[in-house]
Structure formats: structure tokens, C-alpha cells
Amino acid sequence: MEKLKKGFGAFLVPLLSILLAFIIGGIIMAALGADPFLAVKYLFQGAFGSKAGIGTTLTKATPLMFTALCACFAYKCGVFNLGGEGQFLMGSIAAFLTCYFTGATGFGGVVLALLAGVLAGGFWGMIPGVLKITRGQNEMIISIMLNYVATLFMGVIYTSWIRDASVPQTPAIADAVHLPRIISGMRFTWGLVIAVAVGLILYYVLFWTSAVGYNMTASRFNGIPVKRYMLASFIISGAIAGLGGSAELLGTQFRLINGFGAGYGFDGVAMALIGQLHPLATMVVALFFAVLRVGSTTMQAATGVPTSVSDIIQALVIVFSVAGMALTKLPEFEAWKNRVFGKRKAGEA
């Protein structure tokens, strides 16, 4: 019952936020002269109405899950990692360079490239962590700046160092190191399975084990090495994003190119907040955002509703979720929740 009580807001707030966002989005669609119910029908039909649509939706959701879980873990541990995008890119860069220079193929090559991505992402996440615990620097500013460093570093690689002839991109990695697809004819790969597995592991670690969390002062007085745990949080958070970057390169993109991974980091932060920093809810939110992005094209083609309405719905979900998170922290809400679960507990007894 206690676990249910803690997870109550994690799923209720996102669901209510999505519902309110769709209501307002429907009003906007109606103002544009479209049938909102028909538009929403085509939105979900584009995402789930065909085998190809389902595959595309799950493919789009996979990198979002990784960066969202990266932010979710860091924030839940009491540190602020805004460098998910840079760590994601460094993971993809490391995976590409591993494939390019080692020539490793087959299952061993895939595992080696994924591990390289984990190490690179963890290293990139370690930098703001080290500067925070040793110099007292602001980890949010440093991690954001490192996003630009990673983006520019990737640009040097695909425009100069390892450029594919006259095209500003790197050569594609060998077919023998592609992540295999789970179902023939559908685009999503085993990267999705890895993302879900990471989410389940984080759920267990965050909700079923002891952690430093937000009460660092109490942890310090109880002899827990807070700085060491903070640094570990940065490294693990970065490693999750780096794993996502390597999985995206091996499973979907196959090369470094302009725009690779753009926006994934800050999208992940938004999704983690919408999911109330709950790993399972965060993965569901990532899937929902993928549905909006994939289905909006079909919605526009069938009803004339512009894809920007989908962006508006996404923004409204973020606004309502952040407001809901603030609401659930109020003493009045906590008292109401205690009354509700207290009655249920008394009834069960």
C-alpha cells in the first residue's frame, strides 16, 4: 500500500495532464474548422494503425526513453543533469569510432560498441559531477555547456576527420554491427528492449533500495559518503544516455550526420518531469510523445490539422504536469491523499 501511495501522483498527474491537453487541443482543432474526434482518431491511427506505423512509433520512442530515464535517475538522486543530449551524442560517437576503427562485427562487435557508448556517456556525465563535488561548480550550467561541446565535436568528425567524400556525414557502419530488429518488417530493434530493461532496473533501484536521495544532510550525518554517491549518480545517468546514443546509432541512424540526436536531451528532461520522476511513468510518457510525433503527419494529411497542433499538445502536457507536480507537494493534497489511502487501508484490515 505504501508503494501504491508513493506512485499515486506519478501516474495520476500525467494522465490528467494529457486529458486536459487533448481537451484544449480539441478546442483548437475545432476553431480551425476540423472535427477534433476525427483528428484524434487519425492521430492514433497514424501511430498504431499499421505494422509500419507501430514500428516507427516504437523506434521514435526508444531514444526518448533513454534520455528521459537519464534525467529521471539523476533528479531522483538529488542532482541536476541537463547534459543528457551531450552524453547521448558522446555515446553515439564512441560507438561509431569503435565500429570504424576496430572493424569488429557480429554480436561481439555490437556489445563492444554499446559498452563504448556506456563508457563515453558515463565519462561525459562525470565531468560536471567532479566539478561540483570538488570545486562547488553549478552542474546545470556545466552540463548544458558540455552539450554544445559534444555537438561541435561530432560536427568536426563528420565534416572533416571522417567525412564521407563530399557529403557532410560519416560513412555508414557495417551491416554486421547493426542492432537486429525484433520483428521482421518493423523498424524497432533490440534497443527498445534494452531501454525497457534499464527502466525496470531503475524502478527497482529507486523504489526498493535505500538511496541518498534529497536528504543529503541526514545521509552525511549517518556516515554515508554523499559526494561519492553524487558522483556515481552523474556517471550512471550519463551512462544511460550514452547507451541510448550507441543503440540509436547501431539500430537506426548508422552514421553521424547533422541533426543527429538534436533535442533529445531537453525532451528527456520534460518527459521525466511529466512522469513525476517515476521510471515506469517516464517510459509511458516517452511513448506518448512518440505517438504524437508520428501520428501528427497522418492527422494533417487526413484532416488538414497542422502538425503544430501536436506540438501545442506536447507543450500543454508539460505545463499541466509541472503545475500538477507543484500541486501534489502542497500540504492540502498530502492530507487528502493520506485520508484516501488511510480509508482503503482501514477497509482492507
Number of C-alpha atoms within 10 A of each C-alpha: 10 9 9 10 14 12 16 14 20 24 18 15 23 27 18 15 23 20 15 16 22 20 14 14 21 20 15 17 21 15 11 13 12 16 16 21 12 12 23 20 15 22 26 18 19 25 27 19 14 11 13 15 20 20 21 21 24 23 22 23 25 27 28 30 32 36 33 34 33 37 34 29 28 23 22 20 22 15 21 22 27 27 33 37 31 32 38 38 34 35 37 36 27 24 34 25 18 21 23 17 8 11 13 18 18 13 14 11 19 23 16 18 31 27 20 26 35 32 24 29 36 27 21 30 33 24 18 29 29 20 15 19 16 10 9 11 14 14 23 16 14 18 25 19 15 22 22 14 14 21 20 12 14 24 21 14 18 20 19 14 11 16 18 15 11 7 11 18 20 23 18 16 22 16 12 16 22 22 24 18 17 15 12 9 10 16 21 26 24 16 26 24 13 16 24 19 12 19 26 15 12 19 17 12 13 19 14 10 8 8 17 18 17 13 12 18 11 12 15 13 10 9 8 15 13 20 16 12 15 23 21 19 26 31 25 22 33 37 31 31 40 39 36 35 36 34 33 30 29 29 21 19 18 23 21 26 19 13 9 19 22 14 12 23 29 19 19 29 26 25 33 28 23 31 30 25 23 25 30 20 24 31 26 17 28 28 21 17 23 22 25 23 22 25 27 27 19 21 25 18 12 14 18 15 23 15 19 12 17 25 16 16 24 22 14 19 27 21 15 20 26 19 14 19 19 10 15 16 11 10 10 11 12 13 10 11 17 13 12 12 16 14 12 12 12 8 8 7 6
